[in-house]
Amino acid sequence: MLINDLKIHTAEVTQDVESALKRVLARGWYVLGPEMERFECSFAAYLGVSACKSVANGTDALELALRATGMRAGDVIATAANAGMYATTAVLAVGATPRFMDVALESSVVTPADVEQAIASGVKAVVVTHLYGLAVPDIGRIAALCRDARVALIEDCAQAHGALVGDKRVGSFGDIGCFSFYPTKNLGALGDGGAVVANVASFTEKVGQLRQYGWASKYTVSLAGARNSRLDEIQAAVLSELLPRLDGWNARRRQIANEYSSRILNSDVIVPPARGSEYVAHLFVVRSVHRDSLRAYLETCDIDSDVHYPIPDHRQPVFGDRFTDVILPNTERLATEVLTLPCYPEMSARDVNRVVEAVNAWRP
């Protein structure tokens, strides 16, 4: 059993995808066209934000968001260190220095206290990641802290499309929200894709220029740090067809996750609590001090698992000994304990039972 079976997922939407492809082929317009504009408007409306600018991938979204909010070489930008190095890669791409925040052990996401410490240290921006599909519970308070300190807040929503805090969706709290449409995401394209959303027109306008060479007008470059980063018409058309299905997919993911939470009873496995609409179950991640033993046992049961993520950013070899003095106890512990179990909308009751029974039967 796969962690995420894209073959089954795609089979269920084949008719929608074919309709999208036919529209694009019939029009003969493949870049920066009406399908892109349609999707950007629809996605912005879904999130409850003023504007959306699509880009080539989620990491470009993060980098261009940082540039649009004025980040530059030499700035210090806070980010969590347990989210796969993606935000850190964007920080490095603008020539800035990462300032790593620890996370709560129970939720794996940052807290207001973590952000307050980062702000007090003098950071110019904070990147908050809604990890595993869980909206950062205190994102409203974090946004207020950043606003009061005049520190830019960038939301990394790559794993949390549609997650709600109160009546607001993630991506609408900070200065800018960033999304990925990689195929395994809750809203995934047939290849790479990303988007930047905001309520401040100047930010999305800058991203619109930065994704297209920095042009103020054709062949007139007015912004530095730009590139060619565009969501093509085929991917935009596909995403427009799939967006209406997102809430239903999220509900099914959450149903599976909550069933795991209530039925996995192995005392050697820590499961997250059952959750509501703040969680869209992009990944269902358990913890165990005997993580590798559990993973090996699941493999004998023909059940795939994965580790998201095994190396904290501040311990990545690319940094050498640059951050050896940075100690993040919860982040470092989580890296040794987390294990991702299969969780995708097309899982059957039988599939869920197999995973539950296997985890409950395992002994370290």
C-alpha positions in Angstrom: 0.0 0.0 0.0 1.4 3.4 -1.0 1.4 6.5 1.2 -0.4 8.4 -1.6 -1.7 6.5 -4.7 -1.7 9.1 -7.5 -2.7 6.5 -10.1 -6.0 5.9 -8.3 -6.4 9.6 -7.6 -5.9 10.6 -11.2 -8.2 7.8 -12.5 -11.1 9.4 -10.6 -10.6 12.8 -12.2 -9.7 11.7 -15.8 -12.8 13.2 -17.3 -12.2 16.6 -15.7 -8.5 16.5 -16.7 -9.4 15.6 -20.3 -11.9 18.5 -20.5 -9.2 20.9 -19.2 -6.6 19.6 -21.8 -9.1 19.9 -24.7 -9.9 23.6 -23.8 -6.2 24.5 -23.8 -5.4 22.6 -27.0 -8.4 24.1 -28.8 -7.3 27.6 -27.8 -3.6 27.2 -28.7 -2.5 29.5 -25.8 -0.1 27.8 -23.4 1.5 30.5 -21.1 0.0 33.5 -19.2 -3.4 33.1 -20.7 -7.1 32.9 -19.7 -6.8 29.6 -17.9 -4.2 31.0 -15.6 -6.3 34.1 -15.0 -9.4 31.9 -14.3 -7.6 29.8 -11.8 -6.0 32.7 -10.0 -9.4 34.4 -9.6 -11.0 31.2 -8.4 -8.3 30.3 -5.9 -8.2 33.8 -4.5 -12.0 33.7 -4.0 -11.8 30.3 -2.4 -9.2 31.5 0.1 -10.9 34.8 0.7 -8.0 37.0 -0.4 -7.8 39.9 -2.8 -5.4 38.4 -5.4 -3.4 35.4 -6.5 -0.4 35.2 -8.7 0.6 31.7 -9.9 4.2 30.6 -10.3 6.2 27.5 -11.4 6.4 25.8 -8.0 6.1 26.2 -4.3 9.7 27.1 -3.6 9.6 29.9 -6.1 6.4 31.1 -4.4 8.3 31.4 -1.1 11.4 33.1 -2.7 9.3 35.6 -4.7 7.1 36.3 -1.7 10.2 37.2 0.3 11.5 39.4 -2.5 8.1 41.1 -2.8 8.1 42.0 0.9 11.5 43.6 0.5 13.8 40.9 1.9 17.3 41.1 0.6 20.9 39.9 1.2 22.0 40.3 4.7 18.5 40.2 6.3 17.7 37.7 9.0 14.5 35.6 8.4 12.9 33.3 10.9 11.7 29.9 9.9 11.0 26.5 11.5 13.7 23.9 11.0 11.5 20.8 10.8 9.8 21.3 7.4 12.1 19.8 4.8 14.4 22.8 4.1 12.0 24.4 1.6 11.5 27.7 3.3 15.2 27.8 4.2 16.1 27.2 0.6 14.0 30.3 -0.3 15.7 32.3 2.5 19.1 31.4 1.2 18.1 32.2 -2.4 17.5 35.9 -1.5 20.9 36.0 0.2 19.4 36.2 3.7 20.3 34.3 6.8 17.9 31.9 8.4 17.1 32.2 12.1 15.7 28.8 13.2 12.7 28.5 15.5 11.8 25.5 17.6 8.3 24.0 17.4 5.8 22.5 19.9 6.4 18.8 20.4 2.6 18.0 20.2 1.8 19.9 17.0 5.2 20.2 15.2 4.4 23.8 14.4 5.7 27.1 15.8 4.1 28.9 18.7 3.7 32.6 19.5 6.5 32.3 22.0 8.8 31.0 19.3 7.9 33.9 17.1 8.2 36.5 19.9 11.8 35.3 20.5 12.6 35.6 16.8 11.1 39.1 16.6 13.1 40.1 19.7 16.3 38.9 18.0 15.8 41.4 15.2 14.5 39.4 12.2 13.0 41.2 9.2 10.5 38.5 8.4 8.9 35.3 9.7 8.0 32.3 7.7 5.4 30.1 9.4 4.7 26.6 8.0 1.3 25.0 8.4 2.9 21.6 8.6 1.4 18.2 7.6 -1.9 19.9 6.8 -2.4 21.4 10.3 -3.1 25.2 10.4 -0.8 26.8 13.0 -3.4 27.1 15.9 -2.2 30.6 17.0 -1.7 32.0 13.5 -4.0 35.0 14.3 -1.9 36.0 17.3 1.3 35.4 15.4 0.0 37.7 12.7 -0.7 40.4 15.3 2.7 40.1 16.8 4.4 40.5 13.4 2.1 43.4 12.4 2.8 45.2 15.7 6.6 44.7 15.2 6.4 45.7 11.5 7.9 42.3 10.6 6.7 40.6 7.4 4.8 37.4 7.9 4.9 34.8 5.1 2.6 31.7 5.5 3.9 28.5 3.9 0.7 26.8 3.1 2.2 24.1 0.8 0.7 21.3 2.8 -2.5 23.0 4.1 -4.8 24.0 1.2 -8.2 24.7 2.6 -7.3 24.5 6.3 -9.4 26.8 8.5 -8.7 28.8 11.7 -12.1 30.1 12.7 -13.7 31.2 9.5 -10.5 32.1 7.7 -8.4 29.9 5.5 -4.6 29.7 5.8 -2.9 32.0 3.5 -5.2 34.9 4.5 -3.6 35.8 7.8 -0.1 37.0 6.9 1.3 39.5 4.5 1.6 36.8 1.9 0.5 33.1 1.6 2.5 30.6 -0.5 1.2 27.4 -2.0 2.5 24.4 -3.9 0.5 22.4 -6.4 3.0 19.5 -6.6 1.0 16.3 -7.6 0.9 14.9 -4.0 -0.5 18.0 -2.5 -4.2 18.2 -1.4 -4.7 20.3 -4.5 -2.2 18.9 -6.9 -1.5 19.5 -10.6 -0.1 17.1 -13.1 3.4 18.5 -12.5 4.9 21.4 -10.6 3.1 24.6 -9.8 2.7 27.2 -7.1 1.0 30.4 -6.1 1.4 33.5 -4.0 -1.7 35.1 -2.5 -2.2 38.4 -0.6 -4.6 41.1 0.4 -2.0 43.9 -0.4 -2.0 44.7 -4.1 1.6 45.9 -4.2 2.8 42.5 -3.0 1.0 40.4 -5.7 1.9 43.1 -8.3 5.5 42.6 -7.5 5.2 38.9 -7.7 3.6 39.3 -11.1 6.7 41.2 -12.3 9.2 38.9 -10.6 7.8 35.8 -12.2 8.2 37.4 -15.6 11.8 38.6 -15.7 11.0 41.7 -13.6 9.3 43.4 -16.5 7.4 46.7 -16.0 6.4 46.3 -19.6 7.5 43.9 -22.3 11.4 43.8 -22.5 11.6 46.6 -19.8 13.2 45.1 -16.7 12.6 47.2 -13.6 12.9 44.7 -10.7 16.0 42.8 -9.7 15.9 39.2 -8.5 13.3 38.1 -11.0 13.1 34.9 -13.1 10.9 33.0 -15.5 8.5 31.3 -13.1 5.0 30.8 -14.6 2.2 28.3 -14.2 1.4 27.0 -17.7 -2.1 27.0 -19.1 -2.5 23.2 -18.9 -1.7 23.1 -15.2 -3.9 26.1 -14.5 -6.8 24.5 -16.4 -6.4 21.2 -14.5 -6.3 23.0 -11.2 -9.5 24.9 -12.0 -11.3 21.6 -12.7 -10.0 20.1 -9.4 -10.5 23.0 -7.0 -14.2 22.3 -6.5 -13.3 18.8 -5.3 -10.8 20.1 -2.7 -13.1 20.4 0.3 -14.5 16.9 -0.3 -11.0 15.4 -0.5 -10.0 17.2 2.6 -13.0 15.9 4.5 -12.2 12.3 3.5 -8.5 12.8 4.5 -9.6 14.1 7.9 -12.0 11.2 8.3 -9.2 8.7 7.7 -6.8 10.6 10.0 -9.4 10.8 12.8 -10.1 7.1 12.5 -6.4 6.4 12.9 -6.3 8.7 15.9 -9.2 6.8 17.6 -8.2 3.3 16.6 -4.4 3.1 16.8 -4.0 2.0 20.4 -0.4 0.8 20.5 1.2 2.2 23.6 4.6 2.5 21.8 3.0 4.9 19.2 2.0 8.5 19.8 -0.9 9.5 17.5 -2.1 13.1 17.0 -5.5 13.9 18.4 -8.7 13.9 16.4 -9.1 17.3 14.7 -11.5 19.4 12.9 -11.4 21.8 9.9 -8.0 23.2 11.1 -6.5 20.0 9.8 -6.7 18.8 6.2 -4.5 15.7 6.8 -2.0 16.2 4.0 0.1 13.8 6.0 -0.8 11.6 9.0 2.3 11.5 11.2 2.8 9.4 14.3 5.7 9.3 16.7 7.7 6.5 18.3 11.0 6.2 19.9 11.3 2.9 18.0 10.4 4.6 14.7 12.8 2.5 12.6 11.5 -0.8 14.0 7.9 0.2 13.2 8.8 1.3 9.7 10.6 -2.1 9.1 7.6 -4.0 10.4 5.2 -2.1 8.2 7.3 -2.9 5.2 6.9 -6.6 6.0 3.1 -5.9 5.8 3.5 -4.3 2.4 2.6 -0.9 3.9 4.7 2.1 2.8 5.7 4.7 5.3 8.1 7.7 5.1 9.9 10.2 7.4 8.9 13.8 7.1 11.6 15.0 7.8 14.7 13.1 8.9 17.3 16.0 9.0 16.4 19.3 10.6 17.4 22.3 8.5 20.1 23.5 10.9 21.8 20.1 10.8 21.9 19.8 7.0 25.4 19.1 5.6 25.2 22.1 3.3 25.8 24.3 6.4 28.8 22.4 7.7 29.4 23.6 11.3 27.6 27.0 10.7 24.7 26.2 13.1 26.4 23.8 15.5 25.6 26.1 18.4 21.8 26.1 17.5 20.0 23.7 19.7 16.3 23.0 19.0 15.3 20.2 21.4 11.8 19.5 20.1 12.8 19.8 16.4 15.7 17.4 17.0 13.6 14.9 18.9 10.8 14.9 16.3 13.3 14.1 13.5 14.1 10.8 15.3 10.5 9.9 16.0 8.2 10.9 13.3 6.7 8.4 10.8 4.1 9.1 8.1 1.4 6.5 7.4 -0.7 6.2 4.3 -3.5 8.8 4.1 -5.2 9.8 0.8 -8.8 10.4 -0.1 -9.2 7.2 -2.2 -8.3 4.8 0.7 -11.0 2.2 1.3 -12.2 1.1 4.7 -10.2 -2.1 4.1 -7.1 -0.1 3.5 -7.5 1.9 6.7 -8.2 -1.3 8.7 -4.9 -2.8 7.3 -2.9 0.1 8.5 -4.6 0.2 12.0 -4.2 -3.5 12.5 -0.6 -3.5 11.4 0.4 -0.7 13.7 -1.5 -2.2 16.7 0.1 -5.6 16.1 3.7 -4.2 16.0 6.0 -4.7 19.0 9.4 -3.1 19.2 
